[in-house]
Amino acid sequence: MAGCVCFRLRKTVRAMTQFYDRALKAHRLRITQLPILVAASQHGAVPLAKLAQVLGMDRTTLLRNVRPLVRRRLLNVSQAAASPRTEVRATPAGRALLARVYPDWRKAQDRSLASLEGLGWSESLEALGSAARSAR
């Protein structure tokens, strides 16, 4: 398994997730929830299916990560007007949390990038994106 691309990527992702989760722990936010909150803040009311697509998640995974944010009143989930679609929207509390989280996320991001220095991170991201598109 040492040479298995999937295994190595998943192992790395688990370690990085734990690192970012520690950085965000004081805010009671997980790194898997942060992009959801950011996307909902940037897009206003966004259909759940579209949000899942934008984030590259399936709906069940997205919902699992949205529920705690709704309980904390950081997101609202509601039926779209005159439509069967479910929409997600950041609340004022959610947007305020983003402002408080950003400095801690930025420190974690800077440390992560420093650990990757010299590895051609931009090229690696492109290659990973290409691999993900090919896998679909």
Order of alpha helices (4+ residues) and beta strands (2+ residues): alpha-alpha-beta-alpha-alpha-beta-beta-alpha-alpha
